[in-house]
Structure formats: C-alpha cells, structure tokens
Amino acid sequence: MKLLDSIVTQAASIAAVRRDIHAHPELSFNEVRTSDLVAAKLTEWGIPVHRGLGGTGVVGIVKNGNSSRAVGLRADMDALPIQELNTFAHASRNAGKMHACGHDGHTAMLLAAAQHFAKHRNFDGTVYLIFQPAEEGDGGAREMIKDGLFEKFPMEAVFGMHNWPGGQVGRFAVSPGPVMASTAEFKVTIRGKGGHGAMPNLGVDPVPIACQMVQAFQTIVSRNLKPIDAGVISVTMVHAGEATNVIPDSCELQGTVRAFREEVQALIEKRMKRIAEHTAHAHDATCEFEFRPNYPATVNSKAEAEFARRVMVSIVGEENVLVQEPTMGAEDFAYMLQAKPGAYCFIANGDGAHREMGHGAGPCVLHNPSYDFNDDLIPLGATYWVRLAEEWLARKPA
C-alpha cells in the first residue's frame, strides 16, 4: 500500500477531527457547526473557502500554476435521525442524531487531502473540495447545483466516495455504469365503507383490498420487468383501523421503489397505479395513488471509472481493486453525475473489529445505531483523493 507520508503523519489529528464531528452530528441542511469546522480548518491551512451553496455547503479552492483545468472531489457532511447505541468517548452528544453512515469519515478523508494540498501542490490547475450538506434524503447535491456549483466552479469531472462495511480494509471497488439505484416513494390510500366487524357484508373493507394490492405489486417485478432489469417494490407501512371490532373506512400503504433505469421506474409507476385503481374498483372501493420520484440512479461514466480504478491500483495493487457490485441503496451524488462526468467508488470499512470498547451490540453496518467509521481509512482515502486529483490534472484532456 503506497500511502503519502505527509498524510500518514497527520492521520491522528484528522481522526480527532472526525471523532469531534461524530460526537456533534447535525441533520440535513442544519450542518452549521460541521460546516464552520470544515471552513475553519481550510482557512487555517490557507485554502480559500466559498460558503452558502445548498445552505451549509462549503467549497475549498486549491489552485496551482496557470492551467484552467479543474477537478472536483466531494464529501457529504450530514448525519441521520438515529439514536446512537455506542457509549465510547466520541459517541453522539445530540439525542436522536447520529453519524450512522460515515459522513463524518468522508469529511475527514477530504480534509486530510486538503491539508496535504495546502503544502504539496503537485499539479497545474485547480482542485475543488466540495463538502456537501443533506445527502440523506434531502438532495443537498441538487441544491448546491441549483445554487451554481458548476457555474461558479467549472470542473471537467467530479468524484465521490463512500465507505462500505464488510470489506477488508485496504480495498476499493469501482465500475462503470449504474452503481446505486434511483429511489421513489409511493402512497396508496384505499377508501371503502366502514362498519361493524361482525357484519362485513354491510360495508366495503379496505384491508383485504390493500392485501391484494401488496401481493399484486410484486408481480410487476416478476412478470412485467425484463428478467435482466432490476427493480424493487417494498411496501414498508400499512395503516388501518383503530378497534378490533370495527371495519375501517380506509387503509393506507406506503413504501419505496428502486431501479437502475428511468424506463424501469416509469414502468413500475404505471403498473402500480393501474393495479391500485382497478383492484379498488373491483371491490367497489376507490383509491388515491401518489408516486414521488426522489434521487435518480447513480451512474458512473466509463472513462472516469476506469481512470479512478487505475489510480486505486497504483495505491493498493490490482488484487485490492474490486468490481463494484451495484446496490439498491440510493445516493444524491447522482445529480452531480448527471451534470458532469465522474465516478462514485466504495472504500472498504472492515467488519467492525475497529470499534472501541463501548460500542453497541449491533453490527457495524450503515444506518445501524452501533456503527462507527474506521479511522484507518483516513490516510488511504486521502491518498486516493490526492493521487486522483494530481493524475487527473497531469493527463491530457480528452
């Protein structure tokens, strides 16, 4: 493993920053303390800072030489509305909020790279350090773009990275094409006619109608999608009734839809709506169908994914750069990849053995109250960021 010495020697101090961020988690668009800390560190190291994109976003600008070429590196900063179960010293001090996805670590890795860039600018051009708010469902990337991210800071490509639990530390994964799914939310409200539970013939019971819909939705994936297309329909909430002997007037279904292609998501929406409306009608009920697309699929451009892979190989060797298995999880970096070429990679976070005494009893997986980022990743992730930027700006533009 070929790590940069200047990053290794500062890894402990950056890990302390990471733990400070972990102890003070902030939710989407409320990352005030976190963005203040990031901006203060960049300023301390002599890196100019632009603030306010997406509300709490921070962009560090590292320039050298005369070239107009530029590349963007992105890290997310927000936490999740989860009550942390860990009790070690850097556990969350903000009740009901937790860095359960490693965004504290993502911020730390990019800060470590920034600290190196402040003293070692071995490139000709500009590196934009993008610290993004509100990845967890609120589209901070989209808001930064709306506020002029790519107009104010024109760049040829943009790259992102996420820690991935379960893999052996020292490994990366990157591939061209779709690597994370699009996401949409749906709500179906079935309206029947309530009545006495002992006399169902006098009413229109929405509960068995809802049950038929749930089962029928699954036939969309198994019978309407092409076998080579991936899609997920999950009904995750069912709300109906208030008493055991009363047939309710209505029943509400809610859930999520995931896909890798826009055409697949559109087909799922069309079929779900038709199934819901016709199933309700067949039972003399009515229904209201709502479908709200959220993040698009995260799709790596081929040339940039291959470029990222070559950089990884130069650091950890061919055997430690894996094919990136697509996941049905979603990521708002997708908006940046719709606007610019780039690649989103995974860096292995280990199996949880790095966690200190006082960790929760649960697994060290994303969005789990016992999760903690592995600080051993900081020098590796930061080295990747530095080498990626240096080699990008050294290559001949396409």
C-alpha positions as CSV (number, residue, x, y, z in Angstrom):
1,M,0.0,0.0,0.0
2,K,1.5,3.3,-1.1
3,L,0.3,6.0,1.3
4,L,1.5,9.5,1.3
5,D,3.8,10.2,4.3
6,S,2.5,13.7,4.9
7,I,-1.0,12.3,5.3
8,V,0.1,9.4,7.5
9,T,1.9,11.7,9.9
10,Q,-1.3,13.8,10.3
11,A,-3.7,10.9,10.4
12,A,-4.2,11.0,14.2
13,S,-5.0,14.7,14.3
14,I,-7.5,14.3,11.4
15,A,-9.0,11.3,13.2
16,A,-9.6,13.6,16.2
17,V,-11.5,16.0,14.0
18,R,-13.5,13.0,12.7
19,R,-14.4,12.0,16.2
20,D,-15.4,15.5,17.1
21,I,-17.8,15.6,14.1
22,H,-19.1,12.2,15.1
23,A,-19.8,13.5,18.7
24,H,-21.7,16.5,17.3
25,P,-23.9,15.2,14.5
26,E,-26.2,17.5,12.6
27,L,-29.1,16.6,10.3
28,S,-29.7,17.7,6.6
29,F,-29.3,21.4,6.0
30,N,-28.5,22.0,9.7
31,E,-24.8,21.2,9.4
32,V,-23.9,24.6,10.9
33,R,-21.2,23.5,13.4
34,T,-19.8,21.0,10.9
35,S,-19.5,23.4,8.1
36,D,-18.0,26.0,10.5
37,L,-15.4,23.4,11.5
38,V,-14.6,22.5,7.9
39,A,-14.3,26.1,6.8
40,A,-12.1,26.9,9.8
41,K,-9.7,24.1,9.0
42,L,-9.4,25.0,5.4
43,T,-8.8,28.6,6.3
44,E,-6.2,27.6,8.9
45,W,-4.4,25.8,6.1
46,G,-4.5,28.7,3.7
47,I,-7.2,27.4,1.4
48,P,-9.8,29.9,0.2
49,V,-13.3,29.0,1.1
50,H,-16.7,29.6,-0.5
51,R,-19.8,29.1,1.7
52,G,-23.5,29.0,1.3
53,L,-24.2,26.7,-1.7
54,G,-27.0,24.4,-0.7
55,G,-27.3,26.4,2.6
56,T,-24.5,24.9,4.6
57,G,-22.2,23.7,1.8
58,V,-18.5,24.5,1.8
59,V,-16.2,24.6,-1.3
60,G,-12.4,24.8,-0.8
61,I,-10.4,26.1,-3.8
62,V,-6.9,24.8,-4.2
63,K,-5.1,26.3,-7.2
64,N,-1.6,26.0,-8.6
65,G,0.1,27.0,-11.8
66,N,-1.6,28.6,-14.8
67,S,-3.8,25.9,-16.2
68,S,-7.6,26.5,-16.4
69,R,-8.3,22.8,-15.9
70,A,-10.1,21.7,-12.7
71,V,-11.5,18.6,-11.0
72,G,-14.0,18.2,-8.1
73,L,-13.8,16.0,-5.1
74,R,-17.0,15.6,-3.0
75,A,-17.7,14.5,0.6
76,D,-21.0,14.6,2.4
77,M,-21.4,16.0,6.0
78,D,-24.9,15.3,7.3
79,A,-26.0,12.7,10.0
80,L,-29.1,10.6,10.4
81,P,-32.1,10.8,12.8
82,I,-31.0,7.7,14.8
83,Q,-30.4,7.3,18.5
84,E,-26.8,6.0,18.8
85,L,-26.2,2.9,21.0
86,N,-22.5,3.3,21.2
87,T,-21.1,4.7,24.5
88,F,-17.5,5.3,23.7
89,A,-16.0,8.7,24.3
90,H,-16.9,10.1,20.8
91,A,-20.5,8.9,20.8
92,S,-23.2,11.3,19.8
93,R,-24.0,14.0,22.3
94,N,-27.0,15.1,20.3
95,A,-30.0,13.0,21.2
96,G,-31.7,11.3,18.3
97,K,-28.9,12.2,15.9
98,M,-26.0,10.0,14.8
99,H,-23.3,9.7,12.1
100,A,-24.5,6.2,11.2
101,C,-23.4,6.3,7.6
102,G,-19.9,7.5,7.9
103,H,-20.2,11.0,6.5
104,D,-18.0,12.2,9.4
105,G,-15.3,9.9,7.9
106,H,-16.0,11.1,4.4
107,T,-15.5,14.7,5.6
108,A,-12.3,13.7,7.4
109,M,-10.8,12.0,4.4
110,L,-11.3,15.0,2.2
111,L,-10.0,17.3,5.0
112,A,-6.8,15.1,5.2
113,A,-6.4,15.5,1.4
114,A,-6.9,19.3,1.8
115,Q,-4.2,19.5,4.5
116,H,-1.8,17.8,2.1
117,F,-2.7,20.0,-0.8
118,A,-2.1,23.1,1.3
119,K,1.6,22.2,1.4
120,H,2.1,20.0,-1.6
121,R,0.5,21.3,-4.8
122,N,2.0,18.8,-7.3
123,F,-0.4,19.8,-10.1
124,D,-1.2,22.5,-12.6
125,G,-4.8,23.6,-12.3
126,T,-7.5,23.7,-9.6
127,V,-8.9,21.1,-7.2
128,Y,-12.3,21.9,-5.8
129,L,-13.0,20.4,-2.4
130,I,-16.8,20.0,-2.2
131,F,-18.3,19.5,1.3
132,Q,-21.9,18.8,0.7
133,P,-24.9,19.0,3.1
134,A,-28.1,16.9,3.1
135,E,-27.3,13.7,1.3
136,E,-29.7,11.7,3.5
137,G,-32.9,12.1,1.5
138,D,-33.0,15.9,1.1
139,G,-30.9,16.3,-2.1
140,G,-28.1,18.6,-0.9
141,A,-26.2,17.8,-4.2
142,R,-29.2,19.0,-6.2
143,E,-29.4,22.2,-4.1
144,M,-25.7,23.0,-4.5
145,I,-26.1,22.6,-8.3
146,K,-29.1,24.9,-8.2
147,D,-27.1,27.5,-6.4
148,G,-24.5,27.5,-9.1
149,L,-21.9,24.9,-8.0
150,F,-20.7,24.1,-11.6
151,E,-21.1,27.6,-12.9
152,K,-19.1,29.2,-10.1
153,F,-16.6,26.4,-10.0
154,P,-16.3,24.9,-13.6
155,M,-14.7,21.5,-13.5
156,E,-14.1,18.8,-16.0
157,A,-15.2,15.9,-13.8
158,V,-16.4,15.2,-10.2
159,F,-15.7,12.2,-8.0
160,G,-17.3,10.8,-4.8
161,M,-16.5,8.1,-2.3
162,H,-18.5,6.1,0.3
163,N,-17.2,3.7,3.0
164,W,-18.5,0.2,2.6
165,P,-18.8,-2.1,5.7
166,G,-17.9,-5.7,5.5
167,G,-15.0,-5.5,3.0
168,Q,-11.4,-5.9,4.0
169,V,-9.7,-2.6,4.8
170,G,-7.2,-1.7,2.1
171,R,-9.7,-2.4,-0.7
172,F,-11.6,-0.3,-3.2
173,A,-14.4,-1.0,-5.6
174,V,-15.3,1.0,-8.7
175,S,-17.1,0.2,-12.0
176,P,-18.7,2.0,-15.0
177,G,-22.4,2.2,-15.3
178,P,-25.2,2.2,-12.7
179,V,-23.8,1.5,-9.2
180,M,-26.7,2.8,-7.0
181,A,-30.4,2.8,-7.7
182,S,-32.9,5.5,-8.2
183,T,-35.5,5.9,-5.4
184,A,-39.1,6.9,-5.3
185,E,-41.8,6.9,-2.6
186,F,-45.4,5.9,-3.0
187,K,-48.6,6.2,-1.0
188,V,-51.9,4.4,-1.8
189,T,-55.0,5.3,0.1
190,I,-57.9,2.9,-0.3
191,R,-61.3,4.2,0.7
192,G,-64.0,1.8,1.4
193,K,-67.0,1.9,3.8
194,G,-66.5,1.2,7.4
195,G,-68.9,-0.8,9.6
196,H,-69.2,-3.4,12.3
197,G,-66.6,-6.2,12.2
198,A,-69.4,-8.8,12.6
199,M,-71.3,-7.6,9.6
200,P,-68.7,-7.1,6.7
201,N,-71.5,-7.5,4.1
202,L,-72.8,-4.1,5.0
203,G,-69.5,-2.3,4.3
204,V,-66.6,-2.2,1.9
205,D,-63.5,-3.5,3.8
206,P,-60.3,-1.7,2.6
207,V,-57.9,-4.1,4.4
208,P,-58.3,-7.2,2.1
209,I,-58.2,-4.9,-0.9
210,A,-54.9,-3.5,0.4
211,C,-53.6,-7.0,0.9
212,Q,-54.4,-7.9,-2.7
213,M,-52.6,-4.8,-3.9
214,V,-49.4,-5.7,-1.9
215,Q,-49.3,-9.1,-3.5
216,A,-50.1,-7.8,-7.0
217,F,-47.4,-5.2,-6.8
218,Q,-44.8,-8.0,-6.6
219,T,-45.9,-9.4,-9.9
220,I,-44.7,-6.2,-11.6
221,V,-41.1,-7.1,-10.9
222,S,-41.5,-10.8,-11.6
223,R,-43.8,-10.5,-14.7
224,N,-43.6,-7.0,-16.2
225,L,-39.9,-6.2,-16.0
226,K,-37.4,-7.8,-18.3
227,P,-35.5,-10.5,-16.4
228,I,-32.3,-8.6,-16.9
229,D,-33.7,-5.4,-15.4
230,A,-33.5,-4.9,-11.7
231,G,-36.3,-3.4,-9.6
232,V,-37.6,-3.4,-6.1
233,I,-41.1,-2.6,-4.7
234,S,-41.2,-2.6,-1.0
235,V,-44.4,-1.8,0.9
236,T,-43.0,-0.7,4.3
237,M,-46.0,0.8,6.0
238,V,-49.6,-0.3,6.4
239,H,-52.0,1.9,8.4
240,A,-55.7,1.0,9.1
241,G,-58.2,0.8,11.8
242,E,-58.4,1.7,15.5
243,A,-60.5,-1.0,17.1
244,T,-60.7,-4.8,16.7
245,N,-64.4,-4.9,16.0
246,V,-64.6,-2.1,13.5
247,I,-64.0,-2.3,9.8
248,P,-62.1,0.9,9.0
249,D,-63.2,3.4,6.3
250,S,-59.7,3.5,4.8
251,C,-56.3,1.8,4.6
252,E,-53.0,3.4,3.6
253,L,-50.0,1.7,2.1
254,Q,-46.6,3.4,1.8
255,G,-43.2,2.2,0.6
256,T,-40.3,2.6,-1.7
257,V,-39.4,1.7,-5.3
258,R,-35.8,1.2,-6.6
259,A,-34.4,0.8,-10.1
260,F,-31.3,1.4,-12.1
261,R,-33.0,2.8,-15.3
262,E,-35.6,5.6,-15.7
263,E,-37.6,3.4,-18.0
264,V,-37.9,0.7,-15.4
265,Q,-39.1,3.2,-12.7
266,A,-41.6,4.7,-15.1
267,L,-43.0,1.2,-16.0
268,I,-43.3,0.3,-12.3
269,E,-45.2,3.6,-11.6
270,K,-47.6,3.0,-14.5
271,R,-48.3,-0.6,-13.5
272,M,-48.7,0.2,-9.7
273,K,-51.2,2.9,-10.5
274,R,-53.2,0.6,-12.8
275,I,-53.2,-2.3,-10.3
276,A,-54.2,0.0,-7.4
277,E,-57.1,1.7,-9.2
278,H,-58.5,-1.5,-10.8
279,T,-58.2,-3.6,-7.6
280,A,-60.1,-0.9,-5.7
281,H,-62.7,-0.6,-8.4
282,A,-63.2,-4.4,-8.5
283,H,-64.2,-4.3,-4.8
284,D,-66.4,-1.1,-5.0
285,A,-63.8,1.0,-3.3
286,T,-61.8,4.0,-4.5
287,C,-58.1,4.8,-4.2
288,E,-55.7,7.7,-4.3
289,F,-52.3,6.9,-5.8
290,E,-49.3,9.1,-5.2
291,F,-45.8,8.4,-6.6
292,R,-42.9,10.7,-5.8
293,P,-39.6,10.2,-7.6
294,N,-36.6,11.2,-5.4
295,Y,-32.9,10.5,-6.3
296,P,-32.0,9.3,-9.8
297,A,-29.7,6.3,-10.3
298,T,-26.0,6.9,-9.7
299,V,-24.3,6.1,-13.0
300,N,-20.5,6.2,-13.3
301,S,-19.2,7.3,-16.7
302,K,-16.9,4.7,-18.3
303,A,-13.7,6.7,-18.8
304,E,-13.8,8.3,-15.3
305,A,-14.5,5.0,-13.6
306,E,-11.6,3.3,-15.4
307,F,-9.4,6.3,-14.6
308,A,-10.3,6.0,-10.9
309,R,-9.6,2.3,-11.0
310,R,-6.1,2.9,-12.4
311,V,-5.4,5.4,-9.6
312,M,-6.6,2.8,-7.0
313,V,-4.4,0.1,-8.5
314,S,-1.4,2.3,-8.2
315,I,-2.0,2.7,-4.4
316,V,-3.2,-0.8,-3.3
317,G,-2.5,-3.1,-6.2
318,E,-4.7,-4.9,-8.7
319,E,-5.9,-7.6,-6.3
320,N,-7.4,-5.0,-4.0
321,V,-9.5,-3.1,-6.5
322,L,-12.7,-5.0,-6.9
323,V,-15.7,-4.9,-9.3
324,Q,-18.3,-2.6,-7.8
325,E,-21.4,-4.6,-7.2
326,P,-24.4,-2.3,-7.8
327,T,-26.6,-1.7,-4.7
328,M,-30.3,-0.8,-4.5
329,G,-29.3,1.9,-2.0
330,A,-29.6,5.5,-3.3
331,E,-27.2,8.4,-3.3
332,D,-27.7,12.1,-4.3
333,F,-24.2,12.3,-5.9
334,A,-26.3,11.0,-8.8
335,Y,-27.3,14.6,-9.5
336,M,-23.6,15.6,-9.9
337,L,-23.0,12.7,-12.3
338,Q,-26.0,13.8,-14.4
339,A,-24.3,17.2,-14.7
340,K,-20.6,16.1,-15.0
341,P,-18.6,13.0,-15.9
342,G,-17.3,11.3,-12.9
343,A,-17.3,8.2,-10.7
344,Y,-18.5,7.2,-7.3
345,C,-16.5,4.5,-5.6
346,F,-16.6,2.4,-2.4
347,I,-13.8,2.1,0.2
348,A,-13.9,-0.9,2.5
349,N,-14.7,-0.1,6.1
350,G,-13.9,-3.5,7.7
351,D,-16.1,-5.8,9.7
352,G,-16.4,-3.7,12.8
353,A,-13.4,-5.0,14.8
354,H,-12.0,-1.5,14.8
355,R,-14.8,-0.2,17.1
356,E,-13.7,0.7,20.6
357,M,-15.0,-0.6,23.9
358,G,-18.4,0.7,24.5
359,H,-19.8,0.1,21.0
360,G,-23.4,-1.1,20.7
361,A,-24.3,-4.7,20.4
362,G,-25.5,-4.4,16.8
363,P,-23.4,-4.9,13.6
364,C,-21.1,-2.2,12.1
365,V,-23.3,-1.7,9.0
366,L,-24.7,1.5,7.5
367,H,-27.7,3.2,9.2
368,N,-27.2,1.0,12.3
369,P,-27.1,2.5,15.8
370,S,-23.9,0.5,16.6
371,Y,-22.0,1.7,13.5
372,D,-18.7,3.7,13.6
373,F,-16.4,4.8,10.8
374,N,-13.0,3.1,10.7
375,D,-10.3,5.8,11.2
376,D,-7.7,3.5,9.5
377,L,-9.4,4.6,6.2
378,I,-8.4,8.2,6.6
379,P,-4.8,8.0,5.2
380,L,-5.9,5.6,2.5
381,G,-8.9,7.6,1.3
382,A,-7.0,10.9,1.5
383,T,-4.1,9.4,-0.5
384,Y,-6.6,8.3,-3.2
385,W,-8.1,11.8,-3.3
386,V,-4.6,13.4,-3.7
387,R,-3.4,10.9,-6.4
388,L,-6.7,11.1,-8.3
389,A,-6.5,14.9,-8.5
390,E,-2.8,15.0,-9.3
391,E,-3.1,12.4,-12.1
392,W,-6.3,13.9,-13.5
393,L,-4.7,17.3,-13.9
394,A,-1.5,15.8,-15.3
395,R,-3.3,13.8,-18.0
396,K,-4.0,15.2,-21.4
397,P,-7.7,16.2,-21.6
398,A,-9.9,14.1,-23.9
